[in-house]
Amino acid sequence: MGEFIDKAKGIVNEAIGKAKVVAGQKTESTDMIVDGAKQQAKGKAQKLSGAVKGALGDKI
């Protein structure tokens, strides 16, 4: 079950991060671009965690 939760959180964080990057680019806000990139990276890590949990059966 944790597999799906991690993947869902990852997808949401990636989408929000992408939106922040785009908004930061439009407003020329480097802080927002950096925050968005961090959130995208967090989302990718969560999706990877979900994939690993799926492969190992939530034993980690």
C-alpha positions as CSV (number, residue, x, y, z in Angstrom):
1,M,0.0,0.0,0.0
2,G,2.9,2.4,0.8
3,E,4.0,2.0,-2.8
4,F,0.9,3.7,-4.1
5,I,1.0,6.5,-1.5
6,D,4.6,7.3,-2.3
7,K,4.0,7.3,-6.0
8,A,0.9,9.5,-5.6
9,K,2.8,12.0,-3.4
10,G,5.6,12.0,-5.9
11,I,3.4,12.8,-8.8
12,V,1.8,15.7,-6.9
13,N,5.1,17.1,-5.8
14,E,6.5,16.9,-9.3
15,A,3.5,18.7,-10.7
16,I,3.5,21.4,-8.0
17,G,7.3,21.8,-8.5
18,K,6.9,22.2,-12.3
19,A,4.2,24.8,-11.8
20,K,6.5,26.7,-9.4
21,V,9.3,26.6,-11.9
22,V,7.1,28.0,-14.7
23,A,5.7,30.7,-12.4
24,G,9.2,31.6,-11.3
25,Q,10.4,31.9,-14.9
26,K,7.4,34.1,-15.8
27,T,8.0,36.4,-12.8
28,E,11.8,36.1,-13.0
29,S,11.9,34.8,-9.4
30,T,15.0,32.7,-8.9
31,D,13.8,31.7,-5.4
32,M,10.6,30.3,-6.8
33,I,12.5,28.5,-9.6
34,V,14.9,26.9,-7.0
35,D,12.0,25.9,-4.7
36,G,10.2,24.4,-7.7
37,A,13.2,22.4,-8.7
38,K,13.7,21.1,-5.2
39,Q,10.1,20.0,-5.0
40,Q,10.4,18.3,-8.4
41,A,13.4,16.4,-7.1
42,K,11.5,15.4,-4.0
43,G,8.7,14.1,-6.1
44,K,11.0,12.0,-8.2
45,A,12.6,10.6,-5.1
46,Q,9.1,9.7,-3.7
47,K,8.2,8.0,-7.0
48,L,11.4,6.0,-6.9
49,S,10.7,5.1,-3.3
50,G,7.3,3.8,-4.3
51,A,8.8,1.8,-7.1
52,V,11.3,0.2,-4.8
53,K,8.6,-0.6,-2.2
54,G,6.6,-2.2,-5.0
55,A,9.5,-4.3,-6.1
56,L,10.3,-5.4,-2.5
57,G,6.8,-5.7,-1.2
58,D,6.7,-2.7,1.3
59,K,9.4,-4.4,3.4
60,I,11.6,-1.3,3.5
